[in-house]
Amino acid sequence: MNRIPNDNDSYEIAITDNISSDDANVVNEYIDSAQASYEETGGIVSNKDDPDTLCVTFRSLFLGLSFNLLLATLNQYFIFKTVTYTFHYVLVLLLAYPMGKTMELCLPRKTLGSFSLNPGPFTIKEHALIFLMAYVASINVSAIDVVAIEYRINPRSNFVEGLFLVISSQVLGYGMAGIMRRFLVWPSEMIWPTILPYIALLRTLHEREPPLTHRWLKLTRLKFFILFSVGQMIYYWLPGYIMPVLSTFSWMCMINPNNRLLSQLTGHYGLGMGSFQFNWLSLTYGLPSPILVPRWAQINVLVSFVFFVWFLIPILYYTNVWDFKNMPLISLSLFFPNGKYYSPKIDISGTTEPFRMSVSNVLSIYFTFAFFPTLITHTIVFHGKDIWKQFRTSFKNRQNDVHCVLMSRYPEAPEWWYLILFLGSFIVAAVICRYGQYMPWYLLFLALPLSFACLLPVGILLSITNLSLNTTVLVAIIGSIIQHGDIVGASTFATFAFGTFNQALSLSVYLKFGHYMKLSPRSIFIIQLVMTIVAAISRFLMASYLSKHIPNLCNENKDWSCSNLLTTGTFYAVLVYSDPKKLFGQDSMYANMLYIILIGALLPILIWIIQWRYSKMKWLKYVHIPIMFMQVTLVGFLPADTFPSWLLLGFIFHTVIRMWWWNRYALLFTIAMDFGVQTSVFFLFFILKYQSINFPSWWGTQEVKSADMEIQMYVYAVCLTLRPQSCRGRWGGA
């Protein structure tokens, strides 16, 4: 792959070479920082391996399967609830350790042939395998949304057809991830920063820390993790329950909340100038931890945010381009030309009225259109030569970085295993689409190539920068164009085009996790496949059970409003029953914005030419147009004040703290924050919020009512298609 820009700019790329398994023996003499191709992995991922370490045992399979079933069923259950909750897999990582140790102490050590309930000490590889099995269950199954929408339209929809639709969509993604291993998993350049904190914690729990003379506050890694996770557990009660204003702290807006201009510029629901978030959960809700994003990538986000959000949006708004002043500054809602919220009355063959969008929504949608052409061009120009070289050499050779050397001891899962898996699930999907009438089966020949085309460039971007795109808008628009007037067909197409794409990305992450943890590729293939199917079946059974046993599910049931599913159904309904070509195409009033697609596709070529012409200007290699475009697509989906707080925290860690304890503690800090927050959320939800026990009202629980508070952040309207009779008069409009 092409060289990755980095802050120190001093690392060499591993070359491609033949490696024999005997060569791996020498690695045991090296320390962790030796032979690492990149600093990011050098001190985190172990450069040692013992192939005899226990991995697939009764303990790991029992705990992994148990957590898989728990996460799949519990998370699917709460998707239908009005008050939602997600059981986070970071909790599994911590819970599995004492449970594994308890089984080590309590289970009998007798053996039956080669089988034993308790073969020895609970190992790091067992722990890693349990975590991987649980993570698979946490991946959202988008095909269940299709089945849920189909059930609301046709309550007698076929159970078996829905089940196989769900399974085939998940297994297709797994097959795609395996086929793309040579590009997204094996190369050392594909770092995947998102998994490094989990590896750091696994090693902290299982490995004895050597004595060091220089420690920050004389803290071992384990003590550091415990200290900061407990601190975050306690602190989160402030923004999460006692003082929610800390999540939206707009001190300038508080000075004069009735001043419309001030609230638009400084408010949480405006441009967020001078507004900060003191809540780790809200700060990382739609963005990765800033500690896991390289500094050069954050600079691109900063430049894009300042130019587009703090410069371009105010110009377009206050000059009243396309009547933007009739609508809120930042909003994802739809509006009438006079600025009233748009609440279309939709039935199964419904019609809609013309609508307008806010300036932030226009930029977000059209930059989403432009993102993929821009990223594909960038990938071809900057990575094309290396991708082709990797394709030609990877069938016989593997890179000689230390992790590939160590993994050469284990037999690789053959390519044809993944191909057969992909083709088999494709046939099942085609049959189900044909006879279940979800969509014309031949559209799979359009959906899956589209998914494959996006997987490699997005995978490269995500594996290097930990940044990716929210595809919700693009999915809905493409699906509604392909299957106009058919909400089930549109959502089915989107599931196979982008649901499988997201599934493949998620599974690629943990193929790399297995690569870093030195887990047998063939064991990973079988276990990850089985757990993917088990999780899909568990989620589907839970959804089917609730659909048949909860009266008025998703339809005027205050406890079971299905807010997440209704958001999905509503989003598709607005587009499917409108004409997306008139909304976003050449007939739209925003048609000139389509030139962004052409400009975006050409900009990476221009940057490449400038870099070639002015090679002495070193900073040019850090310019990354797709990252800049990606930031614009998030406008509206995330409050604007998320970015200043996120970038400030990134600056503190990458510039200030990097001089002291970055290498030793930074990744542990990230996972300590996640664990502390998720633990507090768990207790807050089940003890207080689920029982509707609210904190007494005081200044810290009152959201500042600014002059622009009418903005709704995440959905166009919550209740259009699946329960239209309850919508009239609720959101305004006709």
KEKENU-821777 format. One record per residue (C-alpha): x, y, z; residue in three letters; residue number from 1. Coordinates in steps of 0.05 Angstrom, whole numbers, plus 5000, padded with zeros to 4 digits. Layout:
BEGIN
x  y  z  type  seq
X  Y  Z  ALA  NUM
...
END
This chain:
BEGIN
x  y  z  type  seq
5000  5000  5000  MET  1
5020  5072  4993  ASN  2
5058  5105  5049  ARG  3
5013  5130  5104  ILE  4
5025  5201  5128  PRO  5
5042  5203  5202  ASN  6
5063  5256  5251  ASP  7
5134  5233  5262  ASN  8
5143  5213  5189  ASP  9
5198  5164  5205  SER  10
5171  5094  5194  TYR  11
5188  5048  5137  GLU  12
5139  5006  5099  ILE  13
5147  4931  5105  ALA  14
5168  4899  5040  ILE  15
5135  4839  5007  THR  16
5173  4774  5011  ASP  17
5165  4699  5019  ASN  18
5165  4676  5091  ILE  19
5172  4606  5117  SER  20
5142  4583  5182  SER  21
5211  4568  5209  ASP  22
5229  4641  5207  ASP  23
5179  4656  5261  ALA  24
5222  4623  5314  ASN  25
5269  4681  5318  VAL  26
5215  4731  5338  VAL  27
5212  4707  5410  ASN  28
5278  4743  5422  GLU  29
5250  4812  5405  TYR  30
5216  4863  5449  ILE  31
5149  4891  5429  ASP  32
5176  4952  5393  SER  33
5222  4910  5350  ALA  34
5204  4896  5277  GLN  35
5140  4937  5281  ALA  36
5124  4971  5216  SER  37
5086  5027  5249  TYR  38
5093  5063  5316  GLU  39
5018  5057  5328  GLU  40
5023  4981  5335  THR  41
5095  4974  5358  GLY  42
5083  4982  5433  GLY  43
5012  4954  5434  ILE  44
5009  4890  5393  VAL  45
5054  4835  5419  SER  46
5112  4812  5375  ASN  47
5114  4745  5410  LYS  48
5070  4684  5402  ASP  49
5064  4615  5431  ASP  50
5024  4571  5383  PRO  51
5010  4523  5440  ASP  52
4971  4576  5479  THR  53
4899  4553  5491  LEU  54
4847  4587  5448  CYS  55
4787  4544  5427  VAL  56
4766  4512  5493  THR  57
4702  4495  5528  PHE  58
4709  4559  5570  ARG  59
4718  4605  5510  SER  60
4662  4572  5470  LEU  61
4613  4572  5529  PHE  62
4626  4644  5550  LEU  63
4630  4669  5478  GLY  64
4565  4636  5458  LEU  65
4531  4660  5521  SER  66
4552  4732  5510  PHE  67
4534  4727  5436  ASN  68
4463  4706  5453  LEU  69
4457  4758  5508  LEU  70
4479  4817  5465  LEU  71
4439  4796  5404  ALA  72
4373  4784  5440  THR  73
4379  4841  5491  LEU  74
4399  4894  5440  ASN  75
4345  4872  5391  GLN  76
4293  4874  5446  TYR  77
4309  4946  5464  PHE  78
4308  4968  5391  ILE  79
4232  4961  5396  PHE  80
4226  4997  5462  LYS  81
4209  5070  5470  THR  82
4266  5077  5520  VAL  83
4325  5044  5484  THR  84
4389  5014  5510  TYR  85
4449  4981  5478  THR  86
4491  4931  5516  PHE  87
4562  4950  5495  HIS  88
4614  4897  5480  TYR  89
4666  4933  5521  VAL  90
4629  4908  5583  LEU  91
4639  4837  5557  VAL  92
4714  4847  5553  LEU  93
4716  4862  5628  LEU  94
4663  4812  5650  LEU  95
4695  4754  5613  ALA  96
4760  4760  5652  TYR  97
4734  4744  5723  PRO  98
4685  4693  5694  MET  99
4741  4657  5657  GLY  100
4785  4658  5719  LYS  101
4727  4630  5760  THR  102
4718  4573  5711  MET  103
4792  4560  5714  GLU  104
4787  4551  5789  LEU  105
4720  4514  5793  CYS  106
4714  4468  5733  LEU  107
4741  4397  5740  PRO  108
4808  4383  5707  ARG  109
4792  4312  5685  LYS  110
4804  4297  5611  THR  111
4766  4253  5563  LEU  112
4815  4238  5508  GLY  113
4839  4307  5485  SER  114
4778  4343  5513  PHE  115
4777  4377  5581  SER  116
4729  4425  5614  LEU  117
4789  4459  5647  ASN  118
4853  4449  5606  PRO  119
4894  4499  5646  GLY  120
4900  4573  5661  PRO  121
4852  4621  5628  PHE  122
4892  4651  5570  THR  123
4893  4716  5532  ILE  124
4874  4680  5468  LYS  125
4812  4650  5501  GLU  126
4794  4719  5526  HIS  127
4805  4749  5456  ALA  128
4761  4696  5424  LEU  129
4704  4709  5474  ILE  130
4708  4783  5458  PHE  131
4707  4769  5384  LEU  132
4645  4725  5390  MET  133
4609  4778  5430  ALA  134
4628  4833  5382  TYR  135
4596  4796  5324  VAL  136
4530  4798  5361  ALA  137
4533  4873  5370  SER  138
4532  4887  5294  ILE  139
4464  4913  5274  ASN  140
4426  4869  5226  VAL  141
4395  4917  5176  SER  142
4354  4862  5142  ALA  143
4311  4859  5205  ILE  144
4288  4930  5191  ASP  145
4264  4905  5123  VAL  146
4226  4848  5156  VAL  147
4196  4895  5207  ALA  148
4172  4943  5153  ILE  149
4144  4884  5113  GLU  150
4108  4859  5174  TYR  151
4074  4926  5186  ARG  152
4048  4924  5114  ILE  153
4033  4850  5112  ASN  154
4026  4819  5182  PRO  155
4022  4749  5150  ARG  156
4091  4754  5119  SER  157
4128  4687  5115  ASN  158
4172  4671  5176  PHE  159
4221  4626  5138  VAL  160
4231  4676  5082  GLU  161
4247  4731  5131  GLY  162
4295  4686  5169  LEU  163
4335  4668  5107  PHE  164
4335  4740  5083  LEU  165
4369  4759  5148  VAL  166
4419  4702  5148  ILE  167
4438  4710  5075  SER  168
4451  4785  5082  SER  169
4497  4773  5141  GLN  170
4536  4716  5109  VAL  171
4545  4755  5045  LEU  172
4582  4808  5085  GLY  173
4625  4756  5118  TYR  174
4644  4726  5050  GLY  175
4662  4795  5024  MET  176
4706  4809  5085  ALA  177
4744  4744  5073  GLY  178
4755  4758  4999  ILE  179
4783  4827  5016  MET  180
4832  4801  5069  ARG  181
4893  4810  5024  ARG  182
4879  4884  5020  PHE  183
4847  4902  5087  LEU  184
4876  4852  5137  VAL  185
4944  4825  5116  TRP  186
4981  4890  5099  PRO  187
5015  4922  5159  SER  188
4993  4990  5134  GLU  189
4921  4972  5150  MET  190
4927  4989  5224  ILE  191
4853  4991  5245  TRP  192
4863  5036  5305  PRO  193
4794  5021  5333  THR  194
4817  4952  5360  ILE  195
4882  4975  5391  LEU  196
4851  4996  5459  PRO  197
4820  4927  5467  TYR  198
4887  4894  5453  ILE  199
4920  4940  5503  ALA  200
4870  4922  5557  LEU  201
4876  4847  5542  LEU  202
4951  4850  5551  ARG  203
4944  4893  5613  THR  204
4899  4840  5645  LEU  205
4938  4779  5625  HIS  206
5012  4798  5622  GLU  207
5058  4814  5679  ARG  208
5084  4884  5672  GLU  209
5160  4891  5675  PRO  210
5188  4939  5727  PRO  211
5202  5008  5699  LEU  212
5240  5065  5730  THR  213
5198  5119  5696  HIS  214
5123  5115  5708  ARG  215
5073  5172  5709  TRP  216
5052  5180  5781  LEU  217
5083  5110  5793  LYS  218
5022  5078  5762  LEU  219
5023  5010  5729  THR  220
4978  5003  5668  ARG  221
4927  4963  5708  LEU  222
4924  5015  5764  LYS  223
4918  5070  5712  PHE  224
4859  5035  5679  PHE  225
4824  5023  5745  ILE  226
4834  5094  5769  LEU  227
4807  5128  5706  PHE  228
4750  5079  5693  SER  229
4725  5087  5765  VAL  230
4733  5162  5759  GLY  231
4692  5162  5695  GLN  232
4639  5118  5727  MET  233
4630  5169  5782  ILE  234
4636  5231  5737  TYR  235
4585  5206  5685  TYR  236
4529  5213  5736  TRP  237
4537  5288  5727  LEU  238
4524  5296  5652  PRO  239
4484  5231  5648  GLY  240
4435  5245  5705  TYR  241
4448  5301  5754  ILE  242
4471  5357  5708  MET  243
4455  5342  5635  PRO  244
4472  5414  5616  VAL  245
4546  5391  5616  LEU  246
4531  5354  5551  SER  247
4510  5419  5517  THR  248
4548  5473  5553  PHE  249
4538  5536  5512  SER  250
4561  5590  5560  TRP  251
4557  5646  5509  MET  252
4486  5628  5491  CYS  253
4467  5629  5565  MET  254
4485  5702  5568  ILE  255
4425  5721  5525  ASN  256
4385  5659  5503  PRO  257
4331  5702  5471  ASN  258
4380  5732  5421  ASN  259
4368  5693  5357  ARG  260
4434  5711  5324  LEU  261
4475  5694  5386  LEU  262
4439  5627  5394  SER  263
4449  5610  5321  GLN  264
4524  5624  5324  LEU  265
4541  5597  5393  THR  266
4485  5549  5412  GLY  267
4487  5473  5416  HIS  268
4434  5472  5361  TYR  269
4470  5525  5320  GLY  270
4542  5531  5298  LEU  271
4571  5516  5366  GLY  272
4621  5573  5370  MET  273
4645  5575  5442  GLY  274
4601  5515  5461  SER  275
4633  5454  5493  PHE  276
4613  5383  5512  GLN  277
4637  5353  5578  PHE  278
4608  5285  5565  ASN  279
4651  5229  5536  TRP  280
4590  5191  5511  LEU  281
4561  5249  5471  SER  282
4631  5268  5447  LEU  283
4643  5199  5417  THR  284
4572  5181  5398  TYR  285
4579  5194  5324  GLY  286
4655  5200  5321  LEU  287
4712  5154  5342  PRO  288
4754  5172  5402  SER  289
4799  5230  5380  PRO  290
4858  5192  5411  ILE  291
4850  5139  5357  LEU  292
4849  5188  5298  VAL  293
4918  5211  5272  PRO  294
4935  5284  5281  ARG  295
4942  5296  5207  TRP  296
4871  5270  5196  ALA  297
4844  5314  5252  GLN  298
4876  5375  5219  ILE  299
4837  5358  5155  ASN  300
4773  5354  5197  VAL  301
4790  5421  5229  LEU  302
4801  5456  5162  VAL  303
4737  5427  5134  SER  304
4696  5445  5196  PHE  305
4720  5517  5199  VAL  306
4711  5529  5125  PHE  307
4644  5495  5113  PHE  308
4609  5502  5180  VAL  309
4635  5567  5208  TRP  310
4647  5603  5142  PHE  311
4605  5576  5084  LEU  312
4540  5558  5121  ILE  313
4532  5628  5152  PRO  314
4545  5660  5084  ILE  315
4492  5617  5049  LEU  316
4443  5626  5106  TYR  317
4447  5700  5119  TYR  318
4448  5717  5044  THR  319
4384  5676  5040  ASN  320
4406  5631  4983  VAL  321
4347  5585  4965  TRP  322
4306  5618  5021  ASP  323
4349  5585  5075  PHE  324
4330  5639  5125  LYS  325
4259  5612  5127  ASN  326
4286  5549  5160  MET  327
4331  5534  5220  PRO  328
4406  5540  5210  LEU  329
4422  5468  5227  ILE  330
4367  5415  5217  SER  331
4353  5349  5183  LEU  332
4278  5362  5180  SER  333
4237  5377  5118  LEU  334
4200  5443  5110  PHE  335
4146  5478  5070  PHE  336
4170  5539  5031  PRO  337
4144  5583  5087  ASN  338
4189  5548  5138  GLY  339
4136  5505  5173  LYS  340
4157  5434  5189  TYR  341
4138  5386  5134  TYR  342
4093  5328  5157  SER  343
4069  5292  5094  PRO  344
4008  5248  5097  LYS  345
4030  5183  5066  ILE  346
3992  5120  5052  ASP  347
4016  5060  5014  ILE  348
4006  5095  4947  SER  349
4012  5164  4977  GLY  350
4032  5230  4948  THR  351
4072  5286  4979  THR  352
4080  5360  4971  GLU  353
4142  5399  4952  PRO  354
4190  5411  5009  PHE  355
4253  5450  5025  ARG  356
4315  5433  5065  MET  357
4359  5472  5112  SER  358
4427  5496  5089  VAL  359
4462  5443  5133  SER  360
4419  5388  5104  ASN  361
4432  5409  5032  VAL  362
4507  5409  5043  LEU  363
4505  5343  5081  SER  364
4466  5306  5027  ILE  365
4503  5331  4967  TYR  366
4572  5321  4998  PHE  367
4549  5250  5014  THR  368
4536  5241  4940  PHE  369
4606  5268  4925  ALA  370
4642  5229  4979  PHE  371
4646  5161  4944  PHE  372
4670  5188  4876  PRO  373
4721  5230  4913  THR  374
4745  5171  4955  LEU  375
4748  5124  4896  ILE  376
4789  5174  4856  THR  377
4834  5186  4916  HIS  378
4844  5111  4925  THR  379
4862  5101  4851  ILE  380
4910  5160  4849  VAL  381
4945  5150  4915  PHE  382
4939  5075  4927  HIS  383
4925  5045  4859  GLY  384
4995  5022  4843  LYS  385
5004  4989  4910  ASP  386
4936  4956  4908  ILE  387
4954  4925  4841  TRP  388
5022  4902  4868  LYS  389
4988  4872  4929  GLN  390
4938  4836  4885  PHE  391
4993  4805  4842  ARG  392
5038  4784  4898  THR  393
4991  4765  4955  SER  394
4969  4699  4924  PHE  395
5039  4671  4936  LYS  396
5074  4719  4983  ASN  397
5059  4752  5048  ARG  398
5090  4815  5077  GLN  399
5149  4804  5124  ASN  400
5126  4847  5181  ASP  401
5130  4811  5247  VAL  402
5056  4795  5253  HIS  403
5054  4762  5185  CYS  404
5116  4723  5205  VAL  405
5082  4698  5268  LEU  406
5017  4682  5232  MET  407
5054  4640  5181  SER  408
5055  4585  5233  ARG  409
4980  4576  5226  TYR  410
4946  4548  5163  PRO  411
4907  4603  5128  GLU  412
4833  4595  5112  ALA  413
4832  4582  5037  PRO  414
4803  4633  4990  GLU  415
4754  4584  4962  TRP  416
4721  4576  5031  TRP  417
4700  4649  5028  TYR  418
4681  4645  4954  LEU  419
4635  4585  4966  ILE  420
4605  4621  5026  LEU  421
4592  4683  4984  PHE  422
4563  4646  4925  LEU  423
4519  4602  4969  GLY  424
4490  4661  5006  SER  425
4480  4698  4941  PHE  426
4438  4641  4914  ILE  427
4397  4639  4978  VAL  428
4387  4715  4975  ALA  429
4365  4711  4902  ALA  430
4314  4657  4916  VAL  431
4286  4694  4976  ILE  432
4281  4760  4938  CYS  433
4247  4724  4881  ARG  434
4195  4683  4918  TYR  435
4189  4728  4979  GLY  436
4177  4787  4933  GLN  437
4223  4832  4972  TYR  438
4253  4860  4908  MET  439
4270  4835  4838  PRO  440
4325  4783  4848  TRP  441
4367  4810  4790  TYR  442
4378  4875  4828  LEU  443
4429  4836  4869  LEU  444
4475  4842  4809  PHE  445
4473  4917  4819  LEU  446
4472  4919  4895  ALA  447
4531  4873  4909  LEU  448
4580  4903  4858  PRO  449
4562  4970  4888  LEU  450
4578  4943  4957  SER  451
4644  4913  4933  PHE  452
4664  4978  4898  ALA  453
4656  5017  4963  CYS  454
4687  4965  5010  LEU  455
4760  4973  4990  LEU  456
4767  5049  4989  PRO  457
4725  5059  5052  VAL  458
4762  5001  5086  GLY  459
4829  5033  5070  ILE  460
4806  5100  5097  LEU  461
4776  5069  5160  LEU  462
4836  5025  5174  SER  463
4885  5083  5170  ILE  464
4846  5141  5200  THR  465
4789  5108  5239  ASN  466
4741  5155  5203  LEU  467
4684  5134  5159  SER  468
4618  5158  5128  LEU  469
4547  5155  5153  ASN  470
4514  5122  5093  THR  471
4441  5129  5116  THR  472
4423  5185  5067  VAL  473
4458  5154  5008  LEU  474
4428  5086  5021  VAL  475
4357  5114  5025  ALA  476
4364  5157  4962  ILE  477
4394  5102  4918  ILE  478
4343  5051  4943  GLY  479
4285  5098  4930  SER  480
4309  5112  4859  ILE  481
4318  5039  4843  ILE  482
4253  5017  4875  GLN  483
4210  5080  4870  HIS  484
4143  5072  4905  GLY  485
4162  5007  4940  ASP  486
4187  5018  5011  ILE  487
4202  4944  5022  VAL  488
4240  4939  4957  GLY  489
4279  5002  4970  ALA  490
4300  4980  5040  SER  491
4317  4910  5014  THR  492
4362  4939  4960  PHE  493
4395  4983  5011  ALA  494
4406  4923  5057  THR  495
4444  4884  5003  PHE  496
4480  4945  4976  ALA  497
4502  4977  5041  PHE  498
4481  4931  5097  GLY  499
4528  4877  5071  THR  500
4580  4931  5060  PHE  501
4576  4952  5133  ASN  502
4576  4880  5155  GLN  503
4638  4866  5114  ALA  504
4674  4927  5144  LEU  505
4657  4906  5215  SER  506
4680  4835  5204  LEU  507
4744  4859  5171  SER  508
4761  4896  5235  VAL  509
4759  4832  5274  TYR  510
4795  4791  5223  LEU  511
4851  4841  5236  LYS  512
4838  4832  5311  PHE  513
4850  4758  5303  GLY  514
4912  4773  5262  HIS  515
4940  4817  5317  TYR  516
4922  4768  5372  MET  517
4952  4709  5333  LYS  518
4887  4669  5330  LEU  519
4884  4612  5280  SER  520
4852  4637  5216  PRO  521
4814  4572  5205  ARG  522
4787  4574  5276  SER  523
4767  4646  5266  ILE  524
4732  4629  5200  PHE  525
4689  4575  5231  ILE  526
4674  4609  5297  ILE  527
4660  4678  5267  GLN  528
4614  4647  5215  LEU  529
4575  4606  5265  VAL  530
4569  4665  5313  MET  531
4546  4711  5256  THR  532
4490  4662  5239  ILE  533
4472  4650  5313  VAL  534
4468  4725  5326  ALA  535
4425  4736  5263  ALA  536
4377  4681  5283  ILE  537
4373  4706  5355  SER  538
4357  4776  5333  ARG  539
4305  4753  5283  PHE  540
4271  4707  5332  LEU  541
4266  4763  5383  MET  542
4238  4811  5331  ALA  543
4188  4759  5307  SER  544
4166  4742  5378  TYR  545
4154  4815  5396  LEU  546
4117  4828  5330  SER  547
4067  4773  5345  LYS  548
4059  4780  5421  HIS  549
4061  4855  5435  ILE  550
3994  4889  5419  PRO  551
4000  4950  5374  ASN  552
4075  4943  5369  LEU  553
4104  5005  5335  CYS  554
4033  5033  5331  ASN  555
4009  5078  5388  GLU  556
4040  5034  5442  ASN  557
4074  5082  5490  LYS  558
4122  5028  5516  ASP  559
4137  4998  5448  TRP  560
4141  5056  5400  SER  561
4199  5026  5359  CYS  562
4232  5094  5352  SER  563
4294  5066  5318  ASN  564
4255  5026  5267  LEU  565
4205  5082  5255  LEU  566
4263  5129  5240  THR  567
4287  5080  5186  THR  568
4217  5069  5158  GLY  569
4202  5144  5158  THR  570
4266  5161  5123  PHE  571
4252  5112  5066  TYR  572
4179  5133  5063  ALA  573
4195  5206  5051  VAL  574
4239  5187  4993  LEU  575
4202  5127  4965  VAL  576
4135  5161  4961  TYR  577
4164  5226  4936  SER  578
4204  5229  4872  ASP  579
4278  5229  4893  PRO  580
4299  5253  4824  LYS  581
4257  5316  4834  LYS  582
4282  5324  4905  LEU  583
4356  5317  4891  PHE  584
4365  5310  4815  GLY  585
4366  5358  4756  GLN  586
4295  5381  4769  ASP  587
4310  5401  4840  SER  588
4319  5473  4861  MET  589
4387  5450  4889  TYR  590
4408  5419  4822  ALA  591
4471  5462  4818  ASN  592
4498  5426  4879  MET  593
4506  5364  4835  LEU  594
4570  5396  4808  TYR  595
4601  5379  4876  ILE  596
4604  5306  4852  ILE  597
4648  5325  4792  LEU  598
4690  5373  4832  ILE  599
4701  5321  4886  GLY  600
4722  5268  4835  ALA  601
4773  5316  4805  LEU  602
4802  5346  4868  LEU  603
4845  5286  4888  PRO  604
4876  5286  4819  ILE  605
4892  5360  4826  LEU  606
4922  5349  4895  ILE  607
4965  5292  4868  TRP  608
4991  5336  4811  ILE  609
5007  5393  4859  ILE  610
5044  5344  4905  GLN  611
5084  5318  4846  TRP  612
5100  5388  4821  ARG  613
5118  5417  4890  TYR  614
5148  5356  4923  SER  615
5189  5398  4971  LYS  616
5125  5424  5005  MET  617
5120  5366  5055  LYS  618
5053  5388  5084  TRP  619
5018  5374  5018  LEU  620
5020  5299  5031  LYS  621
4974  5309  5091  TYR  622
4918  5340  5049  VAL  623
4861  5289  5045  HIS  624
4800  5312  5007  ILE  625
4755  5252  5025  PRO  626
4764  5266  5099  ILE  627
4745  5339  5088  MET  628
4682  5317  5050  PHE  629
4666  5265  5103  MET  630
4664  5319  5157  GLN  631
4612  5359  5117  VAL  632
4567  5297  5112  THR  633
4561  5296  5188  LEU  634
4534  5366  5193  VAL  635
4465  5361  5224  GLY  636
4473  5288  5244  PHE  637
4518  5312  5300  LEU  638
4512  5377  5338  PRO  639
4563  5428  5313  ALA  640
4594  5437  5381  ASP  641
4616  5364  5380  THR  642
4673  5380  5333  PHE  643
4708  5436  5372  PRO  644
4707  5394  5435  SER  645
4729  5332  5397  TRP  646
4786  5369  5362  LEU  647
4809  5402  5427  LEU  648
4814  5335  5462  LEU  649
4852  5307  5402  GLY  650
4901  5366  5405  PHE  651
4912  5356  5479  ILE  652
4929  5282  5470  PHE  653
4967  5284  5404  HIS  654
5008  5347  5420  THR  655
5012  5358  5495  VAL  656
5004  5290  5529  ILE  657
5044  5256  5474  ARG  658
5106  5287  5505  MET  659
5094  5250  5571  TRP  660
5053  5186  5576  TRP  661
5022  5175  5508  TRP  662
5056  5109  5490  ASN  663
5042  5079  5558  ARG  664
4972  5101  5576  TYR  665
4935  5135  5518  ALA  666
4898  5074  5491  LEU  667
4881  5051  5562  LEU  668
4852  5120  5575  PHE  669
4805  5112  5515  THR  670
4779  5044  5537  ILE  671
4776  5066  5611  ALA  672
4730  5123  5589  MET  673
4687  5075  5548  ASP  674
4682  5024  5604  PHE  675
4667  5076  5657  GLY  676
4612  5108  5615  VAL  677
4580  5043  5595  GLN  678
4580  5016  5666  THR  679
4546  5080  5691  SER  680
4497  5079  5633  VAL  681
4478  5007  5651  PHE  682
4463  5023  5724  PHE  683
4429  5090  5708  LEU  684
4385  5058  5656  PHE  685
4360  4997  5694  PHE  686
4358  5028  5764  ILE  687
4332  5098  5749  LEU  688
4314  5116  5678  LYS  689
4277  5052  5660  TYR  690
4236  5062  5723  GLN  691
4223  5135  5702  SER  692
4260  5161  5764  ILE  693
4286  5230  5744  ASN  694
4333  5275  5782  PHE  695
4298  5334  5816  PRO  696
4292  5394  5770  SER  697
4344  5448  5779  TRP  698
4387  5494  5735  TRP  699
4433  5437  5713  GLY  700
4376  5395  5686  THR  701
4344  5451  5646  GLN  702
4364  5456  5573  GLU  703
4375  5528  5553  VAL  704
4316  5549  5510  LYS  705
4347  5588  5454  SER  706
4312  5625  5398  ALA  707
4328  5569  5350  ASP  708
4308  5510  5393  MET  709
4257  5485  5343  GLU  710
4310  5443  5309  ILE  711
4302  5368  5309  GLN  712
4368  5332  5303  MET  713
4363  5260  5279  TYR  714
4298  5244  5242  VAL  715
4255  5278  5190  TYR  716
4191  5261  5228  ALA  717
4183  5204  5276  VAL  718
4116  5175  5256  CYS  719
4098  5180  5183  LEU  720
4091  5113  5149  THR  721
4081  5059  5201  LEU  722
4031  5097  5244  ARG  723
4007  5156  5201  PRO  724
3941  5162  5238  GLN  725
3978  5187  5300  SER  726
4018  5241  5264  CYS  727
3968  5294  5246  ARG  728
3981  5359  5281  GLY  729
4038  5329  5321  ARG  730
4097  5361  5286  TRP  731
4063  5420  5252  GLY  732
4050  5430  5179  GLY  733
3987  5412  5142  ALA  734
END
